[in-house]
Amino acid sequence: MVHKRSLASLQKRQIRRLIFTFAYADRVRCETVSRLDRVDVLGLLNAPAIEVHHVPDIVRGEVLVDSRGQGSFQQRFNR
């Protein structure tokens, strides 16, 4: 029997997928860099029931993931 997933975790996954879809993958430095900021993410989300506090505070040019484990998404989720 499959467990029911919460709406909050579904929204978090959708937001994270959207951010990484528009991100730039630098193959030389092994980094993933954000091309969007928080306002852009909110503008791209077309779900009327999205909870705003699920959208992370990101800025353009911010390193999301890198090979050293010091990206902003890695630091948030590895605490």
OpenMM code with the backbone's topology and positions (N, CA, C; nanometers):
from openmm import Vec3, app, unit

residues = "MET VAL HIS LYS ARG SER LEU ALA SER LEU GLN LYS ARG GLN ILE ARG ARG LEU ILE PHE THR PHE ALA TYR ALA ASP ARG VAL ARG CYS GLU THR VAL SER ARG LEU ASP ARG VAL ASP VAL LEU GLY LEU LEU ASN ALA PRO ALA ILE GLU VAL HIS HIS VAL PRO ASP ILE VAL ARG GLY GLU VAL LEU VAL ASP SER ARG GLY GLN GLY SER PHE GLN GLN ARG PHE ASN ARG".split()
positions = [
    Vec3(0.0842, -0.1176, 0.0000),
    Vec3(0.0000, 0.0000, 0.0000),
    Vec3(0.0892, 0.1246, 0.0000),
    Vec3(0.0624, 0.2134, -0.0891),
    Vec3(0.1409, 0.3346, -0.1027),
    Vec3(0.0918, 0.4371, -0.0011),
    Vec3(0.1876, 0.5029, 0.0629),
    Vec3(0.1516, 0.6060, 0.1598),
    Vec3(0.1131, 0.7344, 0.0874),
    Vec3(0.0204, 0.8051, 0.1438),
    Vec3(-0.0228, 0.9316, 0.0866),
    Vec3(0.0849, 1.0366, 0.1107),
    Vec3(0.1160, 1.1108, 0.0092),
    Vec3(0.2147, 1.2177, 0.0195),
    Vec3(0.1450, 1.3469, 0.0587),
    Vec3(0.2131, 1.4272, 0.1367),
    Vec3(0.1523, 1.5524, 0.1802),
    Vec3(0.1600, 1.6564, 0.0691),
    Vec3(0.0692, 1.7499, 0.0714),
    Vec3(0.0663, 1.8565, -0.0272),
    Vec3(0.1881, 1.9471, -0.0126),
    Vec3(0.2335, 1.9679, 0.1099),
    Vec3(0.3497, 2.0536, 0.1333),
    Vec3(0.4754, 1.9951, 0.0694),
    Vec3(0.4976, 1.8657, 0.0840),
    Vec3(0.6169, 1.8056, 0.0243),
    Vec3(0.6067, 1.8040, -0.1282),
    Vec3(0.4873, 1.7885, -0.1809),
    Vec3(0.4678, 1.7953, -0.3254),
    Vec3(0.5031, 1.9342, -0.3782),
    Vec3(0.4587, 2.0387, -0.3085),
    Vec3(0.4898, 2.1749, -0.3498),
    Vec3(0.6395, 2.2024, -0.3405),
    Vec3(0.7045, 2.1529, -0.2360),
    Vec3(0.8493, 2.1727, -0.2226),
    Vec3(0.9243, 2.1062, -0.3373),
    Vec3(0.8827, 1.9864, -0.3756),
    Vec3(0.9472, 1.9170, -0.4873),
    Vec3(0.9251, 1.9919, -0.6186),
    Vec3(0.8047, 2.0449, -0.6391),
    Vec3(0.7757, 2.1194, -0.7616),
    Vec3(0.8597, 2.2464, -0.7697),
    Vec3(0.8736, 2.3156, -0.6582),
    Vec3(0.9527, 2.4385, -0.6553),
    Vec3(1.0992, 2.4076, -0.6815),
    Vec3(1.1506, 2.3047, -0.6167),
    Vec3(1.2903, 2.2653, -0.6359),
    Vec3(1.3150, 2.2222, -0.7807),
    Vec3(1.2219, 2.1473, -0.8401),
    Vec3(1.2345, 2.1048, -0.9795),
    Vec3(1.2352, 2.2259, -1.0722),
    Vec3(1.1506, 2.3245, -1.0451),
    Vec3(1.1449, 2.4450, -1.1266),
    Vec3(1.2764, 2.5223, -1.1191),
    Vec3(1.3316, 2.5352, -0.9995),
    Vec3(1.4576, 2.6078, -0.9820),
    Vec3(1.5700, 2.5386, -1.0580),
    Vec3(1.5781, 2.4066, -1.0477),
    Vec3(1.6858, 2.3343, -1.1146),
    Vec3(1.6638, 2.3234, -1.2654),
    Vec3(1.5402, 2.3374, -1.3129),
    Vec3(1.5151, 2.3373, -1.4567),
    Vec3(1.5764, 2.4601, -1.5223),
    Vec3(1.5690, 2.5740, -1.4564),
    Vec3(1.6217, 2.6981, -1.5115),
    Vec3(1.7648, 2.7267, -1.4665),
    Vec3(1.8266, 2.6392, -1.3913),
    Vec3(1.9618, 2.6620, -1.3402),
    Vec3(2.0661, 2.6347, -1.4483),
    Vec3(2.1839, 2.6949, -1.4303),
    Vec3(2.2966, 2.6756, -1.5213),
    Vec3(2.3917, 2.5745, -1.4596),
    Vec3(2.4274, 2.4718, -1.5350),
    Vec3(2.5203, 2.3694, -1.4870),
    Vec3(2.6589, 2.3994, -1.5429),
    Vec3(2.7487, 2.4456, -1.4569),
    Vec3(2.8866, 2.4757, -1.4957),
    Vec3(2.9674, 2.3469, -1.4877),
    Vec3(3.0096, 2.2948, -1.6020),
    Vec3(3.0809, 2.1667, -1.6068),
    Vec3(3.2267, 2.1803, -1.5642),
    Vec3(3.2850, 2.2982, -1.5758),
    Vec3(3.4253, 2.3174, -1.5386),
    Vec3(3.4399, 2.3224, -1.3871),
    Vec3(3.3569, 2.4010, -1.3214),
    Vec3(3.3647, 2.4144, -1.1753),
    Vec3(3.2776, 2.3138, -1.1012),
    Vec3(3.2019, 2.2358, -1.1748),
    Vec3(3.1095, 2.1366, -1.1162),
    Vec3(3.0107, 2.2036, -1.0215),
    Vec3(2.9485, 2.3096, -1.0695),
    Vec3(2.8511, 2.3838, -0.9896),
    Vec3(2.7191, 2.3943, -1.0660),
    Vec3(2.6137, 2.4110, -0.9912),
    Vec3(2.4837, 2.4445, -1.0477),
    Vec3(2.4465, 2.5817, -0.9935),
    Vec3(2.4283, 2.6777, -1.0844),
    Vec3(2.4086, 2.8174, -1.0474),
    Vec3(2.2662, 2.8589, -1.0825),
    Vec3(2.2037, 2.9324, -0.9929),
    Vec3(2.0653, 2.9757, -1.0119),
    Vec3(2.0580, 3.0895, -1.1127),
    Vec3(1.9629, 3.0804, -1.2031),
    Vec3(1.9338, 3.1893, -1.2963),
    Vec3(1.8092, 3.2660, -1.2550),
    Vec3(1.7422, 3.2196, -1.1506),
    Vec3(1.6183, 3.2811, -1.1035),
    Vec3(1.6376, 3.3368, -0.9632),
    Vec3(1.5538, 3.4321, -0.9272),
    Vec3(1.5465, 3.4732, -0.7874),
    Vec3(1.4071, 3.4382, -0.7355),
    Vec3(1.3812, 3.4734, -0.6126),
    Vec3(1.2556, 3.4327, -0.5481),
    Vec3(1.1330, 3.4887, -0.6201),
    Vec3(1.1431, 3.6123, -0.6650),
    Vec3(1.0305, 3.6761, -0.7345),
    Vec3(1.0026, 3.6051, -0.8671),
    Vec3(1.1087, 3.5650, -0.9385),
    Vec3(1.0899, 3.4924, -1.0643),
    Vec3(1.0221, 3.3582, -1.0411),
    Vec3(1.0624, 3.2889, -0.9352),
    Vec3(1.0030, 3.1588, -0.9044),
    Vec3(0.8545, 3.1753, -0.8730),
    Vec3(0.8214, 3.2759, -0.7945),
    Vec3(0.6804, 3.3001, -0.7626),
    Vec3(0.6007, 3.3359, -0.8876),
    Vec3(0.6631, 3.4065, -0.9816),
    Vec3(0.5953, 3.4409, -1.1057),
    Vec3(0.5726, 3.3208, -1.1959),
    Vec3(0.6663, 3.2256, -1.1944),
    Vec3(0.6533, 3.1071, -1.2789),
    Vec3(0.5563, 3.0042, -1.2227),
    Vec3(0.5360, 3.0064, -1.0931),
    Vec3(0.4420, 2.9117, -1.0327),
    Vec3(0.3002, 2.9578, -1.0634),
    Vec3(0.2256, 2.8726, -1.1268),
    Vec3(0.0899, 2.9118, -1.1637),
    Vec3(-0.0149, 2.8407, -1.0798),
    Vec3(0.0275, 2.7782, -0.9701),
    Vec3(-0.0680, 2.7115, -0.8818),
    Vec3(-0.1295, 2.8154, -0.7878),
    Vec3(-0.2603, 2.8233, -0.7803),
    Vec3(-0.3226, 2.9250, -0.6953),
    Vec3(-0.3074, 2.8966, -0.5462),
    Vec3(-0.2886, 2.7718, -0.5101),
    Vec3(-0.2827, 2.7368, -0.3680),
    Vec3(-0.1395, 2.7146, -0.3199),
    Vec3(-0.0422, 2.7741, -0.3874),
    Vec3(0.0973, 2.7555, -0.3465),
    Vec3(0.1234, 2.8343, -0.2185),
    Vec3(0.1935, 2.7720, -0.1272),
    Vec3(0.2279, 2.8394, -0.0024),
    Vec3(0.3608, 2.9111, -0.0221),
    Vec3(0.3596, 3.0413, -0.0016),
    Vec3(0.4744, 3.1257, -0.0326),
    Vec3(0.5947, 3.0916, 0.0549),
    Vec3(0.5730, 3.0454, 0.1759),
    Vec3(0.6864, 3.0185, 0.2641),
    Vec3(0.7653, 2.8951, 0.2209),
    Vec3(0.7165, 2.8178, 0.1241),
    Vec3(0.7916, 2.7036, 0.0717),
    Vec3(0.8963, 2.7458, -0.0308),
    Vec3(0.8825, 2.8654, -0.0879),
    Vec3(0.9779, 2.9132, -0.1879),
    Vec3(1.1011, 2.9656, -0.1151),
    Vec3(1.2202, 2.9100, -0.1435),
    Vec3(1.3410, 2.9527, -0.0722),
    Vec3(1.3864, 3.0919, -0.1162),
    Vec3(1.4594, 3.1591, -0.0294),
    Vec3(1.5159, 3.2901, -0.0614),
    Vec3(1.6443, 3.2690, -0.1406),
    Vec3(1.6322, 3.2724, -0.2715),
    Vec3(1.7489, 3.2574, -0.3572),
    Vec3(1.7656, 3.3832, -0.4398),
    Vec3(1.8870, 3.4073, -0.4869),
    Vec3(1.9171, 3.5215, -0.5725),
    Vec3(1.9827, 3.4699, -0.7001),
    Vec3(1.9821, 3.5522, -0.8027),
    Vec3(2.0486, 3.5141, -0.9279),
    Vec3(2.1985, 3.5027, -0.9037),
    Vec3(2.2575, 3.3991, -0.9605),
    Vec3(2.4014, 3.3789, -0.9475),
    Vec3(2.4420, 3.3009, -0.8246),
    Vec3(2.3473, 3.2636, -0.7428),
    Vec3(2.3778, 3.1875, -0.6216),
    Vec3(2.4112, 3.0428, -0.6582),
    Vec3(2.5161, 2.9887, -0.5967),
    Vec3(2.5550, 2.8500, -0.6210),
    Vec3(2.4610, 2.7602, -0.5414),
    Vec3(2.3856, 2.6775, -0.6126),
    Vec3(2.2895, 2.5893, -0.5476),
    Vec3(2.3550, 2.4602, -0.5012),
    Vec3(2.4339, 2.3992, -0.5895),
    Vec3(2.5000, 2.2719, -0.5605),
    Vec3(2.6404, 2.2783, -0.6184),
    Vec3(2.7395, 2.2350, -0.5419),
    Vec3(2.8747, 2.2236, -0.5954),
    Vec3(2.9402, 2.0959, -0.5444),
    Vec3(3.0571, 2.0668, -0.5965),
    Vec3(3.1234, 1.9403, -0.5642),
    Vec3(3.1820, 1.9383, -0.4235),
    Vec3(3.1953, 2.0536, -0.3611),
    Vec3(3.2537, 2.0608, -0.2267),
    Vec3(3.1489, 2.0549, -0.1163),
    Vec3(3.0219, 2.0498, -0.1538),
    Vec3(2.9153, 2.0427, -0.0549),
    Vec3(2.8847, 2.1756, 0.0107),
    Vec3(2.9204, 2.2867, -0.0552),
    Vec3(2.9008, 2.4188, 0.0032),
    Vec3(2.7942, 2.5003, -0.0684),
    Vec3(2.7153, 2.4375, -0.1533),
    Vec3(2.6069, 2.5080, -0.2207),
    Vec3(2.4953, 2.5416, -0.1234),
    Vec3(2.4137, 2.6388, -0.1598),
    Vec3(2.3094, 2.6834, -0.0673),
    Vec3(2.2042, 2.5755, -0.0424),
    Vec3(2.1695, 2.4959, -0.1429),
    Vec3(2.0735, 2.3881, -0.1203),
    Vec3(2.1359, 2.2749, -0.0409),
    Vec3(2.2641, 2.2519, -0.0564),
    Vec3(2.3311, 2.1473, 0.0202),
    Vec3(2.3418, 2.1869, 0.1668),
    Vec3(2.3680, 2.3124, 0.1943),
    Vec3(2.3802, 2.3581, 0.3327),
    Vec3(2.2455, 2.3561, 0.4026),
    Vec3(2.1384, 2.3862, 0.3300),
    Vec3(2.0052, 2.3849, 0.3908),
    Vec3(1.9625, 2.2450, 0.4298),
    Vec3(1.9916, 2.1484, 0.3439),
    Vec3(1.9385, 2.0147, 0.3642),
    Vec3(2.0346, 1.9217, 0.4361),
    Vec3(2.1579, 1.9626, 0.4588),
    Vec3(2.2546, 1.8770, 0.5273),
    Vec3(2.2757, 1.9167, 0.6722),
    Vec3(2.1932, 2.0021, 0.7242),
    Vec3(2.2092, 2.0445, 0.8637),
    Vec3(2.1541, 1.9429, 0.9578),
] * unit.nanometer
topology = app.Topology()
chain = topology.addChain("A")
for resn in residues:
    res = topology.addResidue(resn, chain)
    for name in ("N", "CA", "C"):
        topology.addAtom(name, app.Element.getBySymbol(name[0]), res)
